[in-house]
C-alpha cells in the first residue's frame, strides 16, 4: 500500500514485534501487481517482478502520508519565513539575477525575474518579494481601491453633510453597485442606420482602413493580436466567407468596431497638430468631441453588434482567436467606460487561455505558445486593473504566472517569397519592449499591494521575527525603499528609445505613438510612486496629532506627485477616443480630491500646511475631467457630484 510504515502498524502489533529486526527499506509505494501478490516491490519502473514476468507495471496515485504533509508544510513555512526576513536586509540593488544571455526584451521587463529563452515554457519565479512571503490569512490595512478612500475611518466624518448624505443614500460601495445596474448596450440599430445587409457592401479599402487604424492606436499598448497573422489569415478568411458565422469574422468585426474609434482618435491628433500646438498641451478643458459618427450613434456599435450575433454560435469555442475576440470586446467596453462588461469579457478570455495552458499540446508550435503568452499577460493586467478597483470576480490567472513566460514576440513563419518590411519590424519591436515594461510594472504594482497594503494577522511571536510585518500596523519603511529600488531598476533597464529623466517626464506630442506609448510608460512610473506614498497619507489622517516632520515632508512630496498627473492627463486627452483607461484615471482623481479636502480642512494646523499652494488650480482641472467623464458612467457621475461639492469649497479657499 501507498502508506508509511508507521501508519500500517497499530500499537498492539508494535508491542508484538518489538523483538523482531526492523526493516529499513520499506517501499513507499508498491506497484499494483506487487501489492496484490504482497511481494516486496523495488519501486523501479518496471519493477523487478513485472520485468521478469514481462507484464506492464502500473502504479496507482499515492496520497502523501501525514508525516510527509506535516514535514513538507513545515519546510515551506520555514523557507518562506527565512526568505522574507532576509529579502530586504540581504539583497542589495545589484543582486537580482538575470539569464546569462538574455534575449533583448528580457532586460526591459526586469522587475526581479528571469525569463530564459526556452521552448519548455516554464518560467522561473517572477514575484520574488510577494511569492516568498508567508501565506498567512490576510486582512487589508488600507484598501487598494480608489473609491474606498471615502471609507477610511477619519475621512467620511470630515466631509461635508451633503457628501455624507449622498454616501448614505447610495451606500459606501456605490461604485460597484451602480455599474452592476447599468442597462445593456442597445442591440437593435436606430431607425435609418445601416443593418447587417450592408456588411456585404463594405469596400475592401474601408475594411483595411479601419483595421490599420486599430493597429495604429489600441494595438500599440495591447498587442494581443498578431498583425501578420491577422492580415494573412483572419482578414482574408472573413472577407472570403462574406462575414459568416466563424471566429475570423468575429475578430475582424471587433477590430473594425475599435477601428471606428481609432479613426476619430487619429483625426483628433491630426486636428491638434494642424492647429500648430504640438509643442503645447491642451488647456481648454475636456469637451467631448461629438463627431463620433455621422448618424449620432456609438462609433463602431453596428460592427460590434454583428460580432456579438456571430459569437453566440461559437460560445463553446476556446481557441486562440476566441480569446482574442473577448479581449477585443473588453477593450471596446473599456472605451465606452463600462468596466463590468469589460470584466466579463476578460473572464471569458481567461477561460480560453487557461484551457490552453492546462493542456499544452505536445509538441507545441513555438509561435502558438508565444501568442498564448501574449494573451495570458494581457488578461492578467486587465484583471488586476478591474478587480482591484471594483468588487468584481477575478479570473485568478495570476496563480499560474510562475510557469507562464513573458512573450518573445516570435514572428509567424511566412513564405520566403513575401517581401520583408524592416521599418515595420523596428516599429513593432519598439512597442513590444513597451508591452514587456508594462507587464513588469503591473507585477510591481501587484507586489506593492501585497507587501504594503496588506498585513498578515499572524501570532505575536511570529510577528516579532518579521521586520516588515507587524500586527495591526503599517509595513516598515524598508519595504517601501525596496519597492522604490525595484521601480528605479525597472526604469534603468528600459531600452534607450524609452528612457526618460525627471526633468523631462512629459513628452511632446510629436506623434500618436508619443501620446499612446511613451507618455503612458512615463505616467506609469509616477503612478507607482503615487501608490508607494498612499500609506503615509492614510497613517497621517488616522494619527493627525503626532506625525513627525519627516512624515509631513513625505505628505507634501506625495501631493506634488499627484499634481504632476495633470500634464499627462491633458496629453492623453488629445486622443480621448483612444483612452480605455478613462474610468480608472477618473477614479484616482476622485480619491485624490478627497485626500486634498481632508488635509485642507483638517483640525490640525500642521496638516493644513502640507498642501502645495497650487491645489486650487489642480482641483479645477480634476473636477473638469470628472465632469466630462460623468456622461459615460453612473459611477463617475456620482463621483463628479461629490467632487463638485468638495471642489467648490477648495477652489474658493
Phi, psi and omega in degrees: 000156180274067180216162180283150183298329179293338179274338185274337186256123178281166178302325180294316179296325182296322180291327180288330186262012185300329183274350182277155177288132185278134178286137182253354184233055179283135180293134176288329179209128178259151176289168186297321183291317179294325180294317180293317181280355183055042179255143178297130183256137179273002174063020174275173177227106356284159180286170184299318181296310182295324179294320180291327179276347180071031180245167180289136181259122184238137175242132176276163179293130181256129175282141178294145179285169180297323180293322178295315180300312183292319181291319179296318179297318180296318180296320179297315181297314180297320180296318180291320178299313181298317180294320181294318182293319186275345190300310186282318185287320189270334188269113178277172184299330185260015188258015178275125186276145175230166180299149184299317178234080185289145171288156195306321187285345183297312187296328181289334182265005191296103172242034178096035177214159178257158175206074184295151180284103186216146177272000179281341178057041171244118185262136174295176184305125181256354185228066190304314184291314185288312189285342179266001179284150177300138183266071176269161173303136188241150171222143188285134168286306182235124177299139180285326184301136178295325181291340180279357175300324181293343180267358176302140190307312182277350190283307187302322181291340180273346184280158181299159181300324180298322179289318179298325178294317179299316181294321180293327180284320185266342184094150183293336181253041185294336184300315180284318185295320180293321179292325180291338182269001184293142175291158179290163173297145178297143182258314183281128178297155177293155177303134179094350179272163182286142179254192188293340179297336182285347180299322179290342181264001180293138177283148178299324181296322179293318179300313180294324179298317179295321180294316179295326177296319178299313183291343178270358184227273185302322184296333184298322181269331187229078186276062180266000172247126179282122185300315182296312180298322182297311184281337179272331186237302188298308183299307180296324179297316181293319182288317178297329177273006178055047178054053179284188183270069178226165186292330178298319178295321178298314180296315181298316180296323178293320176296319178294323178298314176291329178297330176297317175294322182296320179300318179295317180297318179293325176292322176300317178294321179294318178297319180297322179290321181297332179281000177072031185247025180296335181272358180232173179247150180297135181240008189256037174081199186228069180274128184290136179278117183271013177272028187301322180202160185288335184256007175083000179272175177296130180303132175078358186294325179298314179295319182295319178296323177295324178292323179294325177297320185283324183293339178300328178280350183242025190297335181264006180277129181241027183284176182301317183288331173296318177299317178298321180298316181295324177291321176297318178297320177300318178296322178297315177295324179297319178295330177276002181058056176235079188295328180292317177295322177299317179296320179299314179294323179296320178295322178293321177296325181295327178297315178299317182294317180296324178304319181289309188288340174276345182221058182296124181292154178233121355286159182247128177299133185297320180294319179298314180297322179292322176296319178295328175294320175302313181299316183302310186287331172296317180296316180301318180294312180300316182298317180297315182299317186282311187283340178279345179259316183247161179277081184232150179289135179266167180269347175058032175288342182296341177291345177263359189299334182295333185248004178255121183284163170290149180292148177254357179056054179292137179285139175291140180293130180235158176301143185294338183280351179285141182290147177268153179231085184298328180294318178295322178297319180294320179294317178298320180299321178300314181286333176292319174302319180298318181296317180295321176295325178295318177297315180298322178295319180294320176300319180295320178293319177297323177295320178298316180299318184285321186270332184254327187261359182233133175251146178268122179278080185250164178302151183301320181298322179288324183294335180294335182273357181249118184288336187246011177229119178229132184301125175074005181240176181276154176296154186288163180297334180296328177295313179299321180295320178296319178293322175300318179296320178295321178297318179292324176294321176301317181292317182295330185270005174293148177296164186302324182290344180250003182291153177205164177233168186293336182283338181226063182289315185273117181284156173286141183282068184284340181201162175304325180296324177297323181285315190273339185243296187297313183294324180292324179296318179289325178296323178297328178298313181283337174296316179299317179296327177297314181293327176299329185268355184294328182295324181292328176292316179298315182296318182293321179289329178283330181231069188288343187272343185228038174285147177280167177297324179295319178295321177293323177297320178293327176296316178298318178298322179299313181292325175298324179293316181289331175291338176286354176290332190305308181298328177294313183294324175297323178294316178298327184288350172299323179241064184293343179278359171230069185220067183294346180265017183301318182301315186284328173296315180298321179299316181292321177297321178299314179296322181292324176299318179297317179299316179300317181298317183294327177282322182293328183249024179285141179298335181277120182298329180296326179286326180294332181279354182290325188294134172296157186293341185275009186297327179297318179294321178295320179298322178298317177297310184297320179295321178299319178295316181296319181293325176291317181290341183299336180290342187263345189206135176296327177295313180291332175295319178291321176300316181296324178297315178292316182296327179298318179297316183289317185286332176303321178284317184293322183284343178269337185279000000 
